[in-house]
Structures are given as structure tokens and as C-alpha cells.
């Protein structure tokens, strides 16, 4: 089979913007189509299409991945056009009530969080300056530009240790995790960039600090929202941004919940292995999320593009019982989440670390860190 037909399922995200346009024009129940499609439709499709444990050849040449990569390259212009249209149209639409307007931008936030930030995540890992610029633009459109620094300079290096804010701790409900990461992640991202500049003998205020670029791009999007939609448009834009951030951090929460790297002493930790991320090989939700659920391999080999990410057996990496859409919904109900996941964390600990008797320092992120 040629690369294009095999890549087409990963283009399903392009079916979402028309639903937003339909919601704008019709209002009413059609506003619910976006969140229902991303959460429930793909959960249903997961049940129908099942799992896939087939692994592509990781040595597949770049030229053979063009049809896959293209969807991440065209997404920003599409998302930007949709957001600009909504900012101009929705505040002045006489047939839309206040609740409908908020609901539309909530749905837009689900799209910009589920798809936009996810694509930004793929793009920021690449060497191409075009792809990294697109990642910056997507993140700025939800006012979360620091995620690039935090993800590349903190999360991938310190995942599974107390140094990583977005490694959700065992028994930590999302209602505690979310405000914690909103507070800690910008700080850790800034410290990481400042430390890198210091190693070059430069102050944190140096113009090469990406936080200057982040601030400029985010200010541009705020100005765009105010220009197109007035103060109401600005408020709706903030609804979209907050919803997208919430979606991102829900995913961050479930990706590493309770999984910690062994402390070797003196603030040092074992190398990152596939077992330090929750894995999911559900076919349909991996189409929507461009294989983000093959997260164990992403952390093990961060430079792999999404079409060639590998999946693992239960012996190599812990498996989520369902795909991200359903698991993120479960995470919003802490007692349900803990009932599903805590026994799985305990089983993972018995499997990989039977010699560790005291898990309290791991549960509370009390093990020391260096630097």
C-alpha cells in the first residue's frame, strides 16, 4: 500500500473544524458536536476498531513519512483561520446567546488543546525551524508558550522524578495536580532557560531567552482577539485558551500517573525506560492523537516521528485500560480514577521494583534532586 492511504486515518482531525462552523451558524445542540466528537465518538471508535500491536519499521526514511507529516504542517493555518473567524463572527451573532458563545469557545478549546497542542508537541521535537515555529504559534494561540521549554528542557530530562512537575504523583487527584502544574511549570521552564543561558555566560534577560518570543507571540494573539471581537471576543478567547490548557494537563496527568524512576542515591535516577510512561495501543484514538498514546516509545526515543513510534507489551510498559479520551474523562472524577489506576500502579511496582519497601518518598516527591 502506498504511504498516502495508510496516512489518511491520521487526517481525521480535519473533520473537526467544519463542526465548529456548523455550531456557529446553527447554535443550539450543534455546539456540543465538537466535545462529543473528540471524547465520545473516538471512544466508540476505539471499541469498534480495537487495538493494534503492529510496529512500523523505525528506520523508515523521512521521504516515506511526508503524507503523515503534512497534517501537522497544515494544521496551524486551519486552526488560525477558524479561531479568527470565530472571534469576528460569534461576538456579534444575534442568534447566539451568552451560554452558546461560551460553549462554542469551549469546543474550540477542546480542538486547540486536543489537536493543536498535540501537534505542537510533535513539531517542537523536530529539527526543522519551520516545524518549531509552527509549534510556537500553536502554543501562543492558547497562551501556553512556556510548554515548549518545560517539555523539552524539564519533562523529558526529569520525568518520573521530583524535578518534573507534570509527573502526577500516586494518589494525587487531578483537582490537586492541575493548580500545582499551573504554578510550577512556568517557574521550572524559566529556570531551565535561565540555567542554559548561564552556562553560556549570559543573563536570563538576554534577548536569546525564548521567553521574550513567547511573550511577543502571546501578546499578538491577545491583540488579535481584542481587535476582531472586542472585549467580549477577548473574554471568549481566554475561555478557549483555558480549555486547551486543561485538555493538555489532563493528558499530562494520565501519561505518567504514579510512575517513578528508581532513586539511585545522591539525587541521581535510573535512565528513562519504556516502563516509565503509560502506553495505549487503541487504534482510533491514536489516529486522532497521532500516536501520542504510544508514549512509552516517545520518551524512550524522543526523536522518532509519530508514524514510526513503537508500542510495547505489558511486560515492557504499563498499559492503560482505555484510550486517552475515556481516561481523561475518568481523571475528572478522582475516586473513579483511583479505583481504576491505583491497583495498576501497585502491580507495576511489584513487577519492576519488588525490592523497594518504602514508597512514601516517591509518593510525595520527597527524594532529592541534583541542581
MINU-433758 format. One record per residue (C-alpha): residue in one letter; x, y, z. Coordinates in steps of 0.25 Angstrom, whole numbers, plus 2048, in hexadecimal, padded with zeros to 3 digits. Layout:
BEGIN
AXYZ...
This chain:
BEGIN
X800800800X80580E7FDX808818808X7FC821805X7F1817808X7F8812815X7FA820819X7EB825817X7E5820824X7EF82A82BX7E8835824X7DB83382BX7DD83F833X7DA848827X7CB843829X7CA84B836X7CB85A830X7BE858828X7B7854835X7BB86183BX7B686982FX7A9861830X7A886583EX7AA87483BX79F874831X79586B837X79786D846X78F864850X792856851X79D856846X7A685D84FX7A8850856X7AD84984AX7BC84D84CX7BE84785AX7B583C857X7BD83884BX7CB839852X7C783285FX7BB82885CX7BC82584DX7CA82184DX7C881985AX7BD812852X7C6810846X7D180A84FX7C7800854X7C47FC845X7D27FD83FX7D97F784BX7E87F784EX7F47F6845X8017F0849X8077F183BX8147F983BX81980082FX82880082BX82F80A834X83980C829X82F81181FX83581C817X83082B818X82B82B80AX82182080DX81B828818X817834810X80883180FX80882F81FX81083C822X807844819X7FB844822X80484B82DX809855823X7FB85A81EX7F485A82CX7F9867831X7F386F825X7E6868826X7E586A835X7E9878834X7DE87B829X7D4874832X7D787C83EX7D8889837X7CA886830X7C488383EX7CA88F845X7C489883AX7B6891838X7B288C845X7B289884EX7A989F844X7A0894840X792897844X78D889844X79788484FX79488685EX79F888868X7A087A86CX7A087585DX7AC87F85BX7B4879867X7B086B863X7B686E855X7C387385AX7C3867864X7C285E858X7CD866851X7D686485DX7D485585CX7D985584EX7E485E850X7E885685CX7E6848857X7EB84B849X7F3858849X7FB856855X7FD847852X80284B844X80B85684AX81184B853X815843847X81A84F83FX82385484BX82B84784BX82F84983DX83C84F838X83585882DX834866830X826867829X82185C831X82686283EX82087083AX813869838X813863845X81687184BX80A877844X80086C849X80586D857X80487C857X7F587B852X7F287585FX7FB87D868X80487186CX811874864X819870870X81586286EX820861863X82B86486DX82585C878X822850870X83084F869X839854874X83284F880X82884487EX83083B874X83C83C87DX83683B88BX829833888X826829893X82E83189EX82A83C8A7X83184689EX825844894X81984C897X81084488DX813836892X80683489AX80882E8A8X8028228ADX7F48258B3X7F58338AFX7E78378A9X7E784089CX7E084B8A5X7ED84C8ACX7F68498A1X7F1854897X7F38608A0X80085B8A4X80585A896X7FF867892X80886D89DX81586589CX81686388DX819871889X823872894X82A866890X82A869882X830877885X83B87188EX83F867883X841872879X84887B883X85186F886X85486D877X85887C875X86087C882X86987087CX86B879870X86F88587AX86288D876X858893880X84A88E880X84589B87AX84D89986DX84689A860X84888C85CX83F887868X833881861X82A88786BX82B894864X82688E858X81B887860X816894865X81689B858X80E890851X80488F85CX80289E85DX80089D84EX7F589384FX7EE89B85BX7EF8A7852X7E88A0846X7DD89B84FX7DA8A9854X7DB8AF846X7D28A4840X7C88A284BX7C98AE855X7C98AB864X7BF8A0862X7C889A858X7D489B861X7CC89486CX7C8889863X7D688785EX7DA88586DX7CF87A86EX7D5873862X7E4874868X7E086F876X7D8864870X7E4860867X7EE860873X7E485887BX7E484E870X7F384D86FX7F584C87EX7EB84187FX7F3839875X80083C87CX7F9837889X7F5829883X80282787CX80B825888X802824894X80981D89FX815818896X82281C89CX831819899X8398128A3X84181B8ACX8508168ACX85581F8B7X85B82D8B7X84F8338AFX85282A8A3X84882189CX848816892X847818883X83981B87DX83380D878X82680A871X82080587FX820814884X81481887BX80681387AX80480D86CX7F780B864X7F6804856X7E8807853X7E7809844X7DD814842X7E181E84DX7EF81C848X7EB82183BX7E582D841X7F183084AX7FB82C840X801820848X803829855X7FD81D85DX80A815859X81081E863X81A814869X82281485CX82182385BX828824868X832819865X83581F857X83082D857X836830849X82D826842X82282C839X81482883DX81181E831X81D815836X81A815845X81A80784BX811800854X8157F685FX8107EA866X80B7EA875X8187E5879X8207F1874X8167FC876X8097FE87EX7FC7FF876X7F0808878X7E3800878X7DD80A86FX7E1815865X7E4823869X7D6829866X7D0820870X7DB82087AX7DB82F87BX7CD82F87EX7CF825889X7DA82E88EX7D0839891X7CA83089BX7D582D8A5X7CE8228ADX7CB81B8A0X7D981D89AX7E08188A7X7D780C8A7X7DC809898X7EA80D899X7F080B8A7X7EF7FC8A7X7F67FD899X80180589FX8037FB8ABX8047F08A1X80E7F8899X8177FA8A5X8167EB8A9X81B7E789BX8267F1899X82B7F58A7X8277EA8B1X8337EE8BAX82E7FC8BDX8277FB8CAX8248098CDX81D8118C2X81A81D8CBX8258268C5X8218228B7X8128258BAX8158328C0X8208368B6X82A8378C2X8368308BCX84183A8BAX8458408ADX8538468A8X8548548A4
